[in-house]
Amino acid sequence: MRKTKQIAMKLFLPFLLFIGFVANAQKVTEYDLYVTDTVVNYTGKTVKAIAINGTIPGPELHFTEGDTAVIRVHNNAKHETSIHWHGLLLPNEQDGVPYLTTAPIKSNTVHTYKFPLKQSGTYWYHSHTMLQEQSGMYGAFIIHKKGEPKMPEYVMLLSDWSDENPHEIERSLHKETDWYAIKKGATQNYGEALIKGHLGTKFTNEFKRMHAMDVSDVYYDRFFANGVQEQEIPELKAGDKVRVRIINGSSSSYFWLNYAGGKMAVVASDGAEVELVEVDRFIIGVSETYDVIVTIPEGNTSYELMATSEDRMGHASLWLGDGNKKYMEPMGRLDYFAGMKMMNDMMTVGGNMKDMGMKMSLQKMDMNSVMYPELKNQDKHDHQSMEGDMKMDMDKKDMSGHEHHMEMDMEKKDMNGHEHHMEMGKDKGKLVTLNYNMLKSPVKTTLPDKPFRTLNFELTGNMNRYVWTVNNKTISETDKILIKAGENIRIVITNNSMMRHPMHLHGHYFRVVNQFGEYSPLKNVIDVMPMETDVIEFNASEEYGDWFFHCHILYHMMSGMGRIFSYENSPPNPQLPDKAAALKKVYNDDRRYFLSADIGLESNGSDGEVRLANTRNFADLEWRLGYDDESGYETEAHIGRYLDNKQFLSVYTGWDFRYRKSDDAETNLFGQTSTKDKRIVACLGVVYVLPWFVETDLRVDHEGNVRLQFTREDIPLTSRLRLWGSWNTDYEYNVGSRYILSKFWSLSAHYDSDMGLGGGIAFTY
């Protein structure tokens, strides 16, 4: 009998071990994603798009922490694609950046991603191939915490939509067109400046070679929450607390979040938990996520959770509760001239930020606040005029009892001579606006006790030609940054551009160093505002591979704003057998050339230019063609390169053919025989953009003739009426005007010293 029991126990123990192993094994959660080309109609116009499982956005993917995710991506589209799992900690080859970490998913193939989920929180996924994200390839990725308290929760996935092809948007941005500003009513033209008493502000702005003030590059036709402009969630009652997982899945739009039911309690950012902090509003950067808890104050009421685009051109809303709707007051239009005046005080003629004795960080002072009408409507102390110099020591506690060390030393008045008190309690009539210094991790986030390697990244850019860089170099112009597994990396990021930049690190969390020291919050995206210097730290906890660090504004990233971190001694990536060819594909993104053209067809002739340019180089063809021999013709071609960081200076070489019937022998300004009637020459030249955007072109041809030419294009008299003119030392000149009808077409008229007076149409591409 005893022997029988012993045998039974020997058989039963392995069975118990097996049952325990199965019970503790990772759960496999599987999804199939089908990528297809499609068409949509959001505005009355049918346009092409890309859908996942037939919808935009793609399906919400839900998991539990500890699961193993198996996701099969079926590419049924006519082009290659990719999926990046934004914010996830996963093996390098699963990260989803085509040609850098993961093989691209070719048309009519299936790619399987498989990785364990080592975290919980709110994340998202999107294509990392060219501009596909703008066309609809994005969705929510939610990892639930084991045993988390049950609470109603909803996803609010924000996005921006344009009926324009994203590649046309990108080309237009590199063309320096202000068509999007025209559509927004944000050109800040001379006529408007005169009416609003800001003529001097406009003159100073252009003297410093700055274009009109704006906070967003692109005009969007719609803004969406979960693919619609408004979504209603009625199944809520008075007293309910609701967790809203807010994801900014837009291509280039920031959003202000406001709740008609009162304050919002922020409890997580980029998937990582933070100690609860109550705010009236916050801005969510491109690709950031925030979890907020809101309360339904009363029954029979539906409360609006509104997301307003930073440029105030539109919004999307989530309605929480059932009954009469309680609306948020719409955010007023920006005061662009106030912003322009501020920037005039901050910028040098050379296009750089002045050293104003201000050490700004962590969103604690929003330079754009001078443009916000909602702050001007607060009590008189919000914009109290200051007498003389001001010394600010803002080591004061906020309404939560937290100390803020803003490190601001202003020996001058602020940009408008006003003092801003933005972070005070609502009982005093002030809006409480979230900033990074208010975020505190519930657990210590200190890195291993070992030395730090410090990297200094200056965010640099050129709005004139839409070039965005780090330390004045694009991704393709720099080597990968080699890091060692286990080392601590500290990055000091300074934004020396006029735009915000949401910088995202793949595959890692970093600490955003703030007032809470050991409890500084963890994030994978940091929004760096103009003039700010922020410090982030991370431990090189992965063991191998290349990891992208880039601005998540899609068009900034594609122009080259980023870096690649590469672990030393990484093993070969089996998905990318030809590493050199794959890296060349990555580098090609910011090396691409963009075509533009300006062509006039008028009663006295035709003149125009066709141009091909990339980050540093350009090639162009110009012509001026009259209808008779006395008007003559001229054609020039050049190839050249931009030399300085702001790209005000360039050099070129080319040729110039010129013929006009004339019996006069004239001399130019330099006493040389003028060649304005006949020449066939090769030439070398240098171009420099002077204040007020006057382009100065000094050239010498192979016969020793010198010509100096001054040109000013696109003087915005009104939003659509533009003036231009040029003059050179051969005494050739022209002046003209255009009235913009559409993005591509204008009515035009001009007087030319050779061709005389004429009018017609102009095509701009």
Beta strands, then each sheet from edge to edge (+ up, - down):
strand 1: 28-40
strand 2: 47-52
strand 3: 61-64
strand 4: 68-75
strand 5: 84-86
strand 6: 109-116
strand 7: 121-126
strand 8: 138-144
strand 9: 153-161
strand 10: 222-225
strand 11: 230-233
strand 12: 241-248
strand 13: 255-259
strand 14: 264-269
strand 15: 272-279
strand 16: 281-284
strand 17: 289-295
strand 18: 301-309
strand 19: 315-320
strand 20: 324-326
strand 21: 384-385
strand 22: 418-419
strand 23: 452-462
strand 24: 467-470
strand 25: 481-483
strand 26: 488-495
strand 27: 501-505
strand 28: 510-512
strand 29: 522-523
strand 30: 525-528
strand 31: 533-539
strand 32: 546-551
strand 33: 562-567
strand 34: 594-602
strand 35: 605-613
strand 36: 617-626
strand 37: 633-642
strand 38: 649-659
strand 39: 678-690
strand 40: 694-701
strand 41: 706-716
strand 42: 721-728
strand 43: 733-740
strand 44: 745-752
strand 45: 756-764
sheet 1: 2+ 1- 4- 6+
sheet 2: 3+ 8+ 7- 5+
sheet 3: 10+ 9- 12- 17+ 14- 15+
sheet 4: 11+ 19+ 18- 13+ 16-
sheet 5: 11+ 19+ 18- 20-
sheet 6: 21+ 22-
sheet 7: 24+ 23- 26- 31+ 28- 29+
sheet 8: 25+ 33+ 32- 27+ 30-
sheet 9: 34+ 35- 36+ 37- 38+ 39- 40+ 41- 42+ 43- 44+ 45- 34+
end
